[in-house]
Amino acid sequence: MPRHHAAPYLSRRRWTTTDARAALAALGESGLATSAFAQQQGLDPERLRRWRRRLVRKEQRQVTAPAGTPEVIELRPRQPEPIEIVLRCGRVVRIPQMIDVLVLARLVATIERA
């Protein structure tokens, strides 16, 4: 019978960026609200929220929108997920809170061209 190992982020007092990404990926895959996932895993929900904000800020600093990326006129955060993006053309895009910024930019550009 194979042994199952706990995710490293569950046993570390201080997370690395890799640990935080793994925890947030597990959160996204779980389909649970942040607080429910944190309780299930024995984590502090605020720790997940802080790392999510930190990683999003880091990605935003590193990414330049591709040419032709449409203008977003409204960003509607929804709890617990997804985020709604209202495009100038009137279309609404719903995405999970954890999405690669370049993937999102390409998705929005494709929708605007459609």
NUSEZA-583772 format. One line per field, with one value per residue (C-alpha): x, y, z negated; residue in one letter; residue number from 1; chain. Coordinates in nm, 3 decimals. Each point is the difference from the previous one (the first is absolute). Layout:
N
c1 = c(X|...)
c2 = c(Y|...)
c3 = c(Z|...)
rest = c(A|...)
nr = c(NUM|...)
kette = c(A|...)
end
This chain:
114
c1 = c(0.000|0.153|0.078|-0.159|0.216|-0.144|0.058|0.319|-0.190|-0.201|0.305|0.205|-0.015|0.124|-0.106|0.211|-0.160|-0.016|-0.186|-0.246|-0.066|-0.059|-0.240|-0.192|-0.015|-0.141|-0.252|-0.109|-0.029|-0.200|-0.290|-0.035|-0.017|0.331|-0.124|-0.139|0.320|0.215|-0.204|0.015|0.380|0.072|0.122|-0.062|-0.236|0.167|0.332|-0.153|-0.150|0.328|0.195|-0.264|0.028|0.380|0.021|-0.253|0.197|0.321|-0.158|-0.146|0.344|0.152|-0.264|-0.053|-0.330|0.038|-0.077|-0.369|-0.110|-0.350|-0.081|-0.173|-0.260|-0.095|0.142|-0.251|0.148|-0.246|0.025|0.128|0.074|-0.003|0.084|-0.222|0.160|-0.233|0.149|-0.072|-0.191|-0.244|0.111|0.062|0.288|0.000|0.337|0.147|0.195|0.320|0.071|0.319|-0.010|0.128|-0.261|-0.266|0.124|-0.007|-0.347|-0.141|0.162|-0.151|-0.346|0.018|0.084|-0.287)
c2 = c(0.000|0.339|0.248|0.341|0.293|0.319|0.307|0.179|0.324|-0.173|-0.059|0.316|0.295|0.239|-0.052|0.042|0.133|-0.362|-0.104|0.287|-0.081|-0.366|0.094|0.243|-0.255|-0.256|0.260|0.065|-0.371|-0.063|0.220|0.112|0.351|0.117|-0.028|-0.352|-0.120|0.156|-0.166|-0.336|0.024|0.153|0.327|0.363|0.138|0.342|-0.161|-0.124|0.341|0.182|-0.234|0.032|0.381|-0.017|-0.231|0.202|0.321|-0.175|-0.125|0.341|0.161|-0.258|0.002|0.246|-0.037|-0.123|0.244|0.010|-0.092|0.146|0.254|-0.137|0.243|-0.174|-0.271|-0.155|-0.210|-0.266|-0.217|-0.262|-0.032|0.071|0.355|0.170|0.219|0.225|0.087|0.319|-0.208|-0.100|-0.360|-0.133|-0.241|-0.210|-0.141|-0.164|0.233|-0.192|0.028|0.075|0.365|-0.069|-0.272|0.244|0.273|-0.240|-0.124|0.353|0.104|-0.304|0.073|0.362|-0.108|-0.250)
c3 = c(0.000|0.097|-0.275|0.026|-0.101|-0.136|0.210|-0.120|-0.059|-0.274|-0.218|0.060|-0.235|0.273|0.359|0.307|0.316|0.120|-0.315|0.037|0.366|-0.090|-0.281|0.221|0.282|-0.244|-0.116|0.358|0.078|-0.317|0.110|-0.362|-0.138|-0.146|-0.359|0.052|0.170|-0.272|-0.273|0.179|0.039|-0.341|0.153|-0.084|0.269|-0.022|0.090|0.326|0.071|-0.067|0.229|0.272|-0.012|-0.010|0.302|0.199|-0.066|0.104|0.324|0.076|-0.031|0.236|0.274|0.279|0.183|0.358|0.281|0.079|-0.352|-0.047|-0.263|-0.306|-0.124|-0.322|-0.224|-0.236|-0.281|-0.112|-0.306|-0.020|0.374|0.296|0.105|0.257|0.265|0.196|0.339|0.192|0.257|-0.276|-0.038|-0.351|-0.061|-0.317|-0.104|-0.309|-0.225|0.068|0.373|0.186|0.104|0.353|0.050|-0.114|0.236|0.297|-0.098|-0.024|0.330|0.171|-0.141|0.112|0.357|0.013)
rest = c(M|P|R|H|H|A|A|P|Y|L|S|R|R|R|W|T|T|T|D|A|R|A|A|L|A|A|L|G|E|S|G|L|A|T|S|A|F|A|Q|Q|Q|G|L|D|P|E|R|L|R|R|W|R|R|R|L|V|R|K|E|Q|R|Q|V|T|A|P|A|G|T|P|E|V|I|E|L|R|P|R|Q|P|E|P|I|E|I|V|L|R|C|G|R|V|V|R|I|P|Q|M|I|D|V|L|V|L|A|R|L|V|A|T|I|E|R|A)
nr = c(1|2|3|4|5|6|7|8|9|10|11|12|13|14|15|16|17|18|19|20|21|22|23|24|25|26|27|28|29|30|31|32|33|34|35|36|37|38|39|40|41|42|43|44|45|46|47|48|49|50|51|52|53|54|55|56|57|58|59|60|61|62|63|64|65|66|67|68|69|70|71|72|73|74|75|76|77|78|79|80|81|82|83|84|85|86|87|88|89|90|91|92|93|94|95|96|97|98|99|100|101|102|103|104|105|106|107|108|109|110|111|112|113|114)
kette = c(A|A|A|A|A|A|A|A|A|A|A|A|A|A|A|A|A|A|A|A|A|A|A|A|A|A|A|A|A|A|A|A|A|A|A|A|A|A|A|A|A|A|A|A|A|A|A|A|A|A|A|A|A|A|A|A|A|A|A|A|A|A|A|A|A|A|A|A|A|A|A|A|A|A|A|A|A|A|A|A|A|A|A|A|A|A|A|A|A|A|A|A|A|A|A|A|A|A|A|A|A|A|A|A|A|A|A|A|A|A|A|A|A|A)
end
